[in-house]
């Protein structure tokens, strides 16, 4: 399961020991109402903090391949991949369940911020602006982590990137025992980096492992179910444990939840496409055989199934610049605009919407309650997205929801400009915005995981995921200067990136619904090649 199992498990043990060394200090808090602010860190805690980075280095060494793979080595270069025409079998469903659990744990980490900040603010006696630094550090961490982990996934492997995130979840659990606010900021950045990195990698592994005809709806469903489950886990843990052990226990949950992913590692295979790209063809065939059922992981060449045109995927890892070259350039720019626009809306416009709706005649309590139910309003959008993405068109569905977001924002601009004070109209507009932006984020990273080549798929997915978090950072900065105090102006300007994304996707996007990943790359590499849009691979 590991290239150097002793190094990996020893590193995991050191990380766990480092976290456990902080538990006695936390338990001492039961005599002070779980208040630890101002306490001096013990020698055991300092030793534990030293063990965690040492353990990460050891575990990382265990995940690295002992010898550099040689392209074309390790057996015959396969011109086959997953048997895209097979039905979903037991191995596929096991992977789906494990990745849903992994994604739910990943989403749970940043989702706990909202539940942690009130108690943390009271204990450290900090003002709201200082407490908001925690969210800013976490958001910056997710932005950096999405890019860094994408590169790790393309260089070392999808499975290694997932397990590294899980190990960092365990290590950053010590945040729950930190007596100083500054330490929480550091740990929150690291937690955000690991959480932001894990998100696009789960989509990358799923895209490269499931059959083409099921890939689209499974990717969107993975995001929708995993995200909803993550928020439910965060809110449930807060409701059940926070009254008993204070906000600190929500950070300490990083230990058991990270351990769950490590425990499930045996059900997380490496991507066969990545293995082939690294020249480990024998290992790629072995993984394919697990998922292809009776077809043994290969597409046999005969009169009925003629040999497919081979694609040489045995190549060195390319640079990030290649995302902006050739046919990928317009798609990348469109997805970057869409991700940035989504972050600005989700982390900026929607956060300040309750106070702005008050000016339009909506009761503040009702506005807050409406936004609090955003997950409920988003569920119908996810169901519609799954159906359209799978039955109609992948990139056209993304265009429709980006256009709907644009039109809804322009509607808010009109309401603010003409001061239309109608609770019914503003409530409807808010619901439409919540539905449209939920649909956009449900498709954004899955589509990115489909349109990039194997050697850039992790990087591309990570960069697109980072753009959504970068939009959130921009939103936080604009909020400081009072940008969102002007409803009409902010809504009109935020409609621009969404509109640009929709137009660019319409001009340069390609169909991925039911089409093999290799065929998608042939289409992008040969603009003149006819690609039957809407074609479903048999």
Buried (B, 14 or more C-beta within 10 A) or exposed (E): EBBBEEBBBBBBBBBBBBBBBBBEBBEBBEEEEBBBBEBEBBEBBEEBBEBBEBBBEBBBBBBBEEEEBEBEBBBEBBBBBBBBBBEBBEBBEBBBEBBBBBBBBBBBBBBBBEBBBEBBBBBBEBEEEBBBBBBBBBBBBBBBBBBBBBBBBBBBBBBBBBBBBBBBBBBBBBBBBBBBBEBBBBBBBBBBBBBBBBBBBBBBBBBBBBBBBBBBBBBBBBBBBBBBBBBBBBBEBBEEBBEEBBBBBBBBBBBEBBBBBBEBBEEBBBBBBBBBBBBBBEBBBBBBBBBBBEBEBBBEEEEEEEEBEEBEBBBEBBEBEBBEEEBBEBBBBBBBBBBBBBBBBBBBBBBBBBBBBEBBBBEEEBBBEBBEEBBEBBBEBBEBBBEBBBBEBBBBBBBBBBBBBBBBBBBBBBBBEEEBEEBEBBBEBBBBBBBBBBBBBBBBBBBBBBBBBBBBBBBBBBBBBBBBBBBBBBBBEBBEEEBBEBBBBBBBBBBBBBBBBBBBBBEBBBBBBBBBBBBBBBBBEEEEEEBEBBEEBE
